[in-house]
Amino acid sequence: MDAISPNYRAFYRDHRDAPIIYALYDTSEYHTARMRNCSAGGMYFESDHNSLTQGAELWIKMVDYSPDVHGHEAPQEGYRGEVMWCRKISDGNSPCYGVGVRFMVDRCDRCGERVPHAEMHKTDDLLFLCSTCLGDLDSLPDGKIKRDVENYLMGNVV
């Protein structure tokens, strides 16, 4: 099998064509690119820069952010991601590179501690918690208090 079938992907791909800018994480030198698709777990974009290596951490921002164009899930402040691969996709006078990025969440929504991405836990309500905070939440009995804590962590305070 040469191509990856969409049925083997962890997340549904939403095909969107939108301008983005990106920089190596903790730098301020941004480059322009075009996002071609995205999912809950990452995105694919095309750039004319080939300086990206597997494992590089990026900060990606949407240009002219609009929930109607980018989707309501797209964070206005941007994404932190890890380059999974970068391949040359054109041979013409202006080379282009396809880049696959996995989104990284590295701060616990409850305690704010920085946690390695592989040790972050995502709840059904899309909270990102470290192991300790997940254990604390799981130790609460099901009911109003647990729902109130989850709502507070999601920012749904009434």
C-alpha positions in Angstrom: 0.0 0.0 0.0 1.6 3.3 -1.1 -0.7 5.8 0.4 -2.2 6.0 3.9 -5.9 5.4 3.7 -8.1 7.9 5.6 -9.5 4.9 7.4 -6.1 4.4 9.2 -5.8 7.9 10.5 -6.3 8.7 14.2 -8.3 11.9 13.4 -10.6 13.0 10.6 -8.8 15.4 8.2 -10.6 18.7 7.5 -9.5 20.0 4.1 -8.9 23.7 4.5 -6.8 26.0 2.4 -5.7 28.9 4.7 -2.7 31.1 5.1 -0.5 30.5 8.2 2.7 31.8 9.6 5.1 29.6 11.6 8.4 29.9 13.5 10.7 27.6 15.3 9.4 27.5 18.9 10.9 30.2 21.1 12.0 32.3 18.1 10.4 35.2 16.4 11.4 34.6 12.7 8.1 33.7 11.1 7.7 32.2 7.6 4.5 32.2 5.5 2.9 28.9 4.4 -0.5 27.4 3.4 -2.4 25.0 5.6 -3.9 22.4 3.4 -5.7 20.2 6.0 -6.0 19.9 9.7 -7.4 17.6 12.3 -7.7 17.5 16.1 -4.2 16.0 16.2 -2.2 18.0 13.7 -2.0 19.7 10.3 -0.4 19.5 6.9 1.0 22.7 5.4 3.1 23.7 2.4 6.1 26.1 2.6 8.9 27.2 0.4 11.4 26.8 3.4 13.2 23.5 3.8 14.8 24.2 7.1 12.4 22.0 9.1 13.6 18.7 10.5 11.8 15.9 12.1 11.2 16.7 15.8 11.5 20.5 15.4 9.0 22.4 17.6 7.0 25.1 15.9 4.7 27.9 16.8 1.9 28.2 14.2 -0.5 31.1 13.9 -3.5 31.5 11.6 -3.3 34.6 9.4 -6.5 36.8 9.6 -8.1 34.4 12.1 -11.8 33.9 11.7 -13.9 31.1 13.3 -16.0 31.0 10.1 -12.9 30.3 7.9 -10.6 28.4 10.3 -13.3 26.6 12.4 -14.3 27.3 16.0 -11.8 24.8 17.3 -8.8 26.7 15.9 -7.1 28.6 18.8 -6.8 32.3 18.0 -3.4 32.5 19.7 -2.0 29.6 17.7 -0.7 26.1 17.9 2.4 24.5 19.3 3.5 21.6 17.1 6.2 19.0 16.4 7.4 18.4 12.8 6.7 14.7 12.0 8.1 14.9 8.5 9.1 17.4 5.8 9.3 16.4 2.1 10.1 18.2 -1.1 6.9 18.1 -3.2 7.9 20.1 -6.4 10.8 20.1 -8.8 10.0 23.5 -10.5 11.8 26.8 -10.2 10.3 27.5 -6.8 10.6 24.4 -4.6 7.8 23.6 -2.2 7.9 21.4 0.9 5.1 19.5 2.5 5.2 19.5 6.3 3.3 17.2 8.6 2.8 18.5 12.2 1.5 16.9 15.3 0.0 19.4 17.8 1.6 19.5 21.2 -0.1 20.2 24.5 2.4 20.6 27.3 0.6 22.4 30.1 -1.9 20.8 32.5 -5.3 22.6 32.4 -5.6 22.2 36.2 -2.2 22.9 37.7 -0.5 24.6 34.8 2.7 22.4 35.1 4.7 21.7 32.0 4.4 18.0 31.2 6.0 15.9 28.4 3.5 15.6 25.6 3.5 11.8 25.8 2.4 12.0 29.5 -0.5 14.4 28.9 -4.0 12.9 29.2 -7.0 14.2 27.2 -10.4 13.7 28.8 -13.7 13.2 27.0 -14.4 16.9 27.6 -11.1 17.9 25.9 -9.3 18.8 29.1 -5.6 18.2 29.1 -4.3 16.9 32.4 -1.1 15.6 33.9 -1.3 12.2 35.6 -1.7 13.6 39.1 -4.5 16.0 38.2 -6.3 13.2 36.2 -6.0 11.0 39.2 -7.5 13.7 41.4 -10.4 14.3 39.0 -11.0 10.5 38.6 -11.1 10.2 42.4 -14.1 12.5 42.7 -17.4 10.6 42.9 -19.6 11.1 39.8 -22.1 13.9 40.4 -22.5 17.6 40.7 -19.2 18.4 42.3 -17.2 16.5 39.6 -19.3 18.2 36.8 -18.7 21.6 38.4 -14.9 21.0 38.6 -14.8 19.8 35.0 -16.9 22.9 33.9 -14.6 25.2 35.8 -11.5 23.7 34.2 -13.1 24.1 30.8 -13.9 27.8 31.5 -17.6 27.2 31.8 -18.2 29.0 35.1 -21.9 29.9 35.7 
